Amino acid sequence: MRKLFFLCLLSSLSLSALAEGFLTRLLNKPVPGGVAVIGLPEQPQAPRARYRDNPLLIVREDGTRWIAIAGIPLNTSPGTEHIVLADGTRVPFSVKPREYESQHITLKNQQQVTPDAARLKRIQRELSEQTSAYQTFSPRQPSNLLFDRPVDGRLSSAFGLRRFFNGEERNPHSGLDFAASAGTPIQTPAAGRVILVGDYFFNGKTVFVDHGQGLISMVCHLSAVDVQVGDELERGAKLGKVGATGRATGPHLHWNVSLNNVRVDPAIFIGSFTP
């Protein structure tokens, strides 16, 4: 009898795993700074949904069901959240807890910790440009949701770290850092369109790529940029070269992924997420 119980349990677990499509298994990491995959009602055309008043990426999973893919802000408390369908229906999903470690960084240039008034004006202008880019929502369907790494190199700094510069706490780390030598080629992790190129106080030389429906990649601290706004890029196209421009202590690549205007852990999209 006991053996039969365990066989039934294993069978139900196997059926549950099979019911989940590839995208759900890859992306559904519903933690602060993570991604939630939410099943949607069946209908002929793609449904529309919003989360915290931002439109969501909607795709057909394995040709069987519509799913919404929602980025969860890093400051979200564990518990129940909701997305809202076009007809006003609220669909719940659960956010699980996750703890993030701290990182302490020493900078020689104190202006990169507490900028003066003139630099703050520049920073605010640059922040406005980048915020606008992150809010882009184009109708194009992402070509792929399993991304390539933008550069060859080990992960040197994880997403979500609480960051202290010269002992002063600043915004958490919003992306992944890759250790790589100056001049190492950087590639776009999936096909997309270049929507912003800049040289910023904190980020240095920077490129934003729109992959479609609110899914945006940003790479920064580049030594050189090889693309311009409006360029349509195939997966693996060269964006530029690794550098140490902006607020950086040495050559490396910083990579952000934004979904519905929320910065999420890029490790999810390359299959390297660890709870």
Phi, psi and omega in degrees: 000315180297319179297320179297321179299314182291326176296319178295320180296314179298321180297317180293323178295319180296317178297321179296318180295321180292329181293332178280129178281176182301315183295321178297314180297323181286315195256338188285090178232076191279073178233163173306127184083005181251203185228138174248134174253122187237124177292143183241159178300146180286135175199161185297318181259160180299128175293168173241142181210156179227152174226122184052041175069016174248137179295149185253153172289123179240127179224163174267120183266121177052026179069014187243330183205155174276138175228146170260139180242111189244129172281135184254122181303147183298333182268011180287136177278146175303146182142203184263130174243170180223143163258160184238124178281169184300329181272006178094354179296132178263126181247120184277155167211158185258139175253125181268158180286152172207134179261142178242144182278175179253156178222131180248126185236135177255126179245137178287327182270102182297336178297336178277357175254308179231083183296152177282178187301318181296317180290326178298323178297317177297315181300317180296320178296316181292323178297321178298317178300314184287323176300318178298320179295319180295335181276358180300133174223097180264154183286348184300143177277129176305138182288333184198142177249357168261106187274157165275155171293138182288345181205151174281126181162158180283154174287121184252343180207123187278165175290146170085359180301135170287125190250134178238120177255118184051040177085355182256128182287136178232189182300146177300159180293121190264007181204200174249143172254136176246129174283122180204152181288150176304135179094353178297132181296143178246133181243154176286132186289343176200165180300150179179184182241133177289122182246347178201136172228133181205171175232101194250158183303308182273316188274345185066210180292127194223145175227133173251134177236127177268116179268350177119142175051046175082006178262112188235137169253142173229130173239143184213177187071022183292150173272335179208146178245132184248014180227170176222162182304134180099345180296133172266121188247138170277159175307131178088000179295146182285128178265326184167207183229148178298141178209203181219035181282158182076210181274091181216143180267354178178172182300130174189169175247129172257129183234120174258147166237128180242136181225127187045045178062031177233127177283124184236170184289113180298338180302333179299319187279351177246013176070026183244014183292136174236129182299000000 
